Amino acid sequence: MIDKDKVKKAVEMLIEAIGENSERDGLKDTPDRVARMYEEIFFGYEDDASERLSRQFEIDGTGATNGIVIEKDITFYSMCEHHMLPFFGKVHIAYIPDKKIVGLSKLARTVEVFARRLQVQERFTNQIAEAIEKEIKAKGVMVIASAEHTCMTMRGVKKPGTQTITVCSRGLFEKDAELRRQVLSLIGT
């Protein structure tokens, strides 16, 4: 649970540290606004991916277990743990079921669980793949995240539009280059 009082105090101190007046009309309510915002954007600490992925469905023996399920273009917003600036983009998830599938919205909710924390994109990508592999016992999982990091676009090297791509392949996707190519082709990267 976010400690809103600590956040408010910290924001007030930050406002004063940069030379502003925390009692100025436009800034007077900013500490409270930021505390409420942090409660919203960091809810991932209060959420559990295993709970999101627990609702599963048996699939019949029609060969569906050999197919690939892909959910692409899942939009996400996260906060870089190095500069506490946003990074945002899309996640694509592919998995090969083994007797069970999960509701498609649960994949997007799993992305949210991990996005709504202080993060680095590399860990974020791996956490999603690990949760899906563990919870639905998929034969293979592949997660691709593509993001723009504002710590690179608004400060530092100042290169807007730069995309960072991370890929995590588990199970059959880790072992089979042709399966990986097929997924990349289907999601259009």
C-alpha positions as CSV (number, residue, x, y, z in Angstrom):
1,M,0.0,0.0,0.0
2,I,1.3,3.4,-0.9
3,D,2.0,5.6,2.1
4,K,0.3,8.8,0.8
5,D,1.5,10.9,3.7
6,K,5.1,10.1,3.0
7,V,4.7,10.7,-0.7
8,K,3.1,14.1,0.0
9,K,5.9,15.1,2.3
10,A,8.5,14.0,-0.2
11,V,6.9,15.9,-3.1
12,E,6.6,19.0,-0.9
13,M,10.3,18.7,-0.1
14,L,11.2,18.2,-3.8
15,I,9.2,21.3,-4.8
16,E,11.1,23.3,-2.3
17,A,14.4,21.7,-3.2
18,I,14.1,22.9,-6.8
19,G,13.5,26.4,-5.6
20,E,9.8,26.6,-5.8
21,N,7.2,27.7,-3.2
22,S,5.2,24.7,-2.2
23,E,2.5,27.1,-0.9
24,R,2.1,28.8,-4.3
25,D,-1.5,28.6,-5.6
26,G,-0.6,26.2,-8.5
27,L,1.5,24.0,-6.3
28,K,-0.4,23.9,-3.1
29,D,-2.4,20.8,-3.9
30,T,0.4,19.1,-6.0
31,P,1.7,16.8,-3.2
32,D,-1.8,15.4,-2.8
33,R,-2.3,15.0,-6.5
34,V,1.0,13.2,-6.9
35,A,0.2,10.9,-3.9
36,R,-3.1,9.9,-5.5
37,M,-1.4,9.4,-8.9
38,Y,1.3,7.2,-7.4
39,E,-1.4,5.1,-5.8
40,E,-2.8,4.5,-9.3
41,I,0.4,4.1,-11.3
42,F,2.1,1.8,-8.7
43,F,-0.8,-0.5,-8.0
44,G,1.3,-3.4,-9.3
45,Y,2.8,-3.9,-5.9
46,E,-0.6,-4.7,-4.6
47,D,-1.5,-7.1,-7.4
48,D,-0.5,-10.7,-8.1
49,A,0.0,-12.1,-11.6
50,S,-0.8,-15.7,-10.5
51,E,-4.2,-14.4,-9.4
52,R,-4.8,-12.9,-12.8
53,L,-3.8,-16.1,-14.6
54,S,-5.7,-18.5,-12.3
55,R,-8.9,-18.5,-14.4
56,Q,-8.1,-21.1,-17.0
57,F,-10.1,-23.2,-19.4
58,E,-9.5,-26.8,-20.5
59,I,-9.2,-27.2,-24.2
60,D,-10.4,-30.3,-26.0
61,G,-8.3,-32.9,-27.7
62,T,-8.7,-31.5,-31.2
63,G,-5.1,-30.6,-31.7
64,A,-5.6,-27.1,-30.3
65,T,-2.8,-27.7,-27.9
66,N,-0.3,-27.6,-30.8
67,G,-1.2,-24.1,-31.9
68,I,0.2,-20.8,-30.9
69,V,-1.9,-18.2,-29.1
70,I,-0.8,-14.6,-29.7
71,E,-2.0,-11.4,-28.1
72,K,-0.2,-8.4,-29.7
73,D,-0.1,-4.7,-29.2
74,I,-0.9,-4.7,-25.5
75,T,-0.2,-1.0,-24.5
76,F,1.6,-0.4,-21.3
77,Y,3.0,2.5,-19.2
78,S,5.6,2.0,-16.6
79,M,8.2,3.9,-14.6
80,C,11.9,3.5,-15.0
81,E,13.5,2.6,-11.6
82,H,16.7,4.5,-12.5
83,H,15.2,8.0,-13.1
84,M,11.6,7.5,-12.1
85,L,10.5,8.7,-15.5
86,P,7.9,6.9,-17.7
87,F,8.6,4.4,-20.4
88,F,5.8,3.1,-22.5
89,G,5.0,1.0,-25.5
90,K,3.6,-2.4,-26.6
91,V,3.9,-6.0,-25.4
92,H,3.3,-9.0,-27.6
93,I,2.7,-12.4,-26.0
94,A,2.8,-15.8,-27.7
95,Y,2.3,-19.1,-25.9
96,I,1.7,-22.7,-26.8
97,P,-1.0,-24.1,-24.5
98,D,-0.7,-27.5,-22.9
99,K,-4.3,-28.6,-22.2
100,K,-5.3,-25.2,-20.7
101,I,-5.7,-21.7,-22.0
102,V,-6.3,-18.4,-20.2
103,G,-8.7,-15.6,-21.0
104,L,-7.1,-13.1,-23.3
105,S,-7.9,-10.2,-21.0
106,K,-5.8,-12.0,-18.4
107,L,-2.7,-11.6,-20.5
108,A,-3.2,-7.9,-20.7
109,R,-3.9,-7.8,-17.0
110,T,-0.7,-9.7,-16.3
111,V,1.2,-7.0,-18.3
112,E,-0.4,-4.4,-16.1
113,V,0.7,-6.1,-12.9
114,F,4.3,-5.8,-13.8
115,A,4.1,-2.5,-15.6
116,R,2.7,-0.7,-12.6
117,R,5.9,-0.9,-10.6
118,L,9.3,0.7,-10.7
119,Q,10.9,-1.3,-13.5
120,V,13.5,-1.9,-16.0
121,Q,12.3,-3.2,-19.3
122,E,14.5,-6.3,-19.3
123,R,13.1,-7.5,-15.9
124,F,9.5,-6.6,-17.0
125,T,9.7,-8.8,-20.1
126,N,11.1,-11.7,-18.1
127,Q,8.5,-11.4,-15.3
128,I,5.6,-11.6,-17.8
129,A,7.1,-14.7,-19.5
130,E,7.8,-16.4,-16.2
131,A,4.3,-15.8,-14.8
132,I,2.6,-17.2,-17.9
133,E,5.0,-20.2,-18.1
134,K,4.5,-21.0,-14.4
135,E,0.8,-20.4,-14.0
136,I,-0.6,-22.0,-17.2
137,K,2.1,-24.5,-17.7
138,A,2.5,-23.5,-21.3
139,K,4.7,-25.5,-23.6
140,G,6.4,-22.3,-24.7
141,V,6.1,-18.6,-24.0
142,M,7.6,-15.7,-26.0
143,V,7.2,-12.1,-24.8
144,I,8.4,-9.1,-26.8
145,A,8.3,-5.6,-25.4
146,S,9.0,-2.4,-27.4
147,A,9.1,0.9,-25.5
148,E,10.2,4.5,-25.6
149,H,12.0,5.6,-22.5
150,T,11.5,9.2,-21.6
151,C,14.9,9.1,-19.7
152,M,16.4,8.9,-23.2
153,T,14.0,11.3,-24.9
154,M,13.6,14.3,-22.6
155,R,17.0,14.2,-20.8
156,G,20.4,12.6,-21.3
157,V,21.0,11.9,-25.0
158,K,17.6,13.4,-26.0
159,K,16.7,10.9,-28.8
160,P,12.9,11.0,-29.2
161,G,11.4,8.0,-31.0
162,T,14.2,5.6,-30.0
163,Q,12.7,2.2,-29.3
164,T,14.1,-0.4,-26.9
165,I,13.1,-4.0,-27.7
166,T,13.4,-6.9,-25.3
167,V,12.5,-10.5,-26.0
168,C,12.2,-13.4,-23.6
169,S,11.7,-16.9,-25.0
170,R,10.9,-19.9,-22.8
171,G,10.2,-23.6,-23.5
172,L,9.6,-24.5,-27.1
173,F,10.2,-20.9,-28.3
174,E,13.6,-21.0,-26.6
175,K,14.6,-24.2,-28.4
176,D,13.0,-23.7,-31.8
177,A,14.2,-20.8,-34.0
178,E,11.5,-21.5,-36.6
179,L,8.8,-21.0,-34.0
180,R,10.4,-17.7,-32.9
181,R,10.5,-16.5,-36.6
182,Q,6.9,-17.5,-37.0
183,V,5.8,-15.4,-34.0
184,L,7.9,-12.4,-35.2
185,S,6.4,-12.7,-38.6
186,L,2.8,-12.8,-37.2
187,I,3.2,-9.8,-35.0
188,G,5.0,-7.9,-37.8
189,T,8.3,-7.0,-36.2
